[in-house]
């Protein structure tokens, strides 16, 4: 999908089933520690939620 990750990033692949669903939590972008939830929401897109992109800084 074109996403490049650092060599120290570990990737685990799991398959979903009708009984099990997995949740992808995007990594918080640097410099957003003081942002509220409402300010963070626009930074996360569909691609971040399926794990093929990193959330962008504001």
C-alpha positions as a Markdown table, in Angstrom:
| # | Residue | x | y | z |
|---|---|---|---|---|
| 1 | Unk | 0.0 | 0.0 | 0.0 |
| 2 | Unk | 3.0 | 2.3 | 0.0 |
| 3 | Unk | 3.4 | 2.9 | 3.7 |
| 4 | Unk | 7.0 | 2.9 | 4.8 |
| 5 | Unk | 7.8 | 2.1 | 8.5 |
| 6 | Unk | 11.0 | 2.2 | 10.5 |
| 7 | Unk | 13.0 | -1.0 | 10.8 |
| 8 | Unk | 12.1 | -1.2 | 14.5 |
| 9 | Unk | 8.3 | -1.3 | 13.9 |
| 10 | Unk | 6.8 | -4.7 | 14.6 |
| 11 | Unk | 3.8 | -5.7 | 12.4 |
| 12 | Unk | 1.3 | -8.4 | 13.3 |
| 13 | Unk | -1.3 | -9.6 | 10.8 |
| 14 | Unk | -4.6 | -11.0 | 12.1 |
| 15 | Unk | -7.6 | -12.2 | 10.1 |
| 16 | Unk | -11.1 | -11.1 | 11.2 |
| 17 | Unk | -14.0 | -13.5 | 11.5 |
| 18 | Unk | -17.6 | -13.3 | 12.3 |
| 19 | Unk | -16.7 | -13.8 | 16.0 |
| 20 | Unk | -13.5 | -11.7 | 16.2 |
| 21 | Unk | -12.8 | -8.1 | 15.0 |
| 22 | Unk | -9.5 | -6.3 | 15.4 |
| 23 | Unk | -9.1 | -2.6 | 16.1 |
| 24 | Unk | -6.3 | -0.5 | 14.6 |
| 25 | Unk | -5.3 | 2.5 | 16.8 |
| 26 | Unk | -3.3 | 5.1 | 14.8 |
| 27 | Unk | -0.1 | 6.3 | 16.3 |
| 28 | Unk | -0.4 | 9.8 | 17.8 |
| 29 | Unk | 1.4 | 12.3 | 15.6 |
| 30 | Unk | 4.4 | 14.1 | 17.2 |
| 31 | Unk | 3.5 | 17.5 | 18.6 |
| 32 | Unk | -0.2 | 16.6 | 19.3 |
| 33 | Unk | 0.1 | 15.8 | 23.0 |
| 34 | Unk | -1.8 | 18.9 | 24.1 |
| 35 | Unk | -4.6 | 18.5 | 21.6 |
| 36 | Unk | -8.1 | 17.6 | 22.6 |
| 37 | Unk | -10.1 | 14.6 | 21.3 |
| 38 | Unk | -12.1 | 17.0 | 19.1 |
| 39 | Unk | -8.8 | 18.5 | 17.6 |
| 40 | Unk | -7.4 | 15.0 | 17.0 |
| 41 | Unk | -10.5 | 13.6 | 15.1 |
| 42 | Unk | -9.9 | 15.4 | 11.8 |
| 43 | Unk | -6.3 | 14.1 | 11.7 |
| 44 | Unk | -7.5 | 10.4 | 11.4 |
| 45 | Unk | -8.8 | 9.2 | 8.1 |
| 46 | Unk | -10.0 | 5.8 | 6.8 |
| 47 | Unk | -6.4 | 4.9 | 5.7 |
| 48 | Unk | -5.1 | 5.4 | 9.3 |
| 49 | Unk | -8.0 | 3.3 | 10.7 |
| 50 | Unk | -7.2 | 0.3 | 8.4 |
| 51 | Unk | -3.5 | 0.7 | 9.0 |
| 52 | Unk | -2.2 | 1.7 | 5.6 |
| 53 | Unk | -1.2 | 5.3 | 6.5 |
| 54 | Unk | 0.1 | 7.3 | 9.5 |
| 55 | Unk | -2.0 | 10.1 | 11.0 |
| 56 | Unk | -0.6 | 13.4 | 9.9 |
| 57 | Unk | 0.4 | 16.3 | 12.2 |
| 58 | Unk | -1.8 | 19.4 | 12.2 |
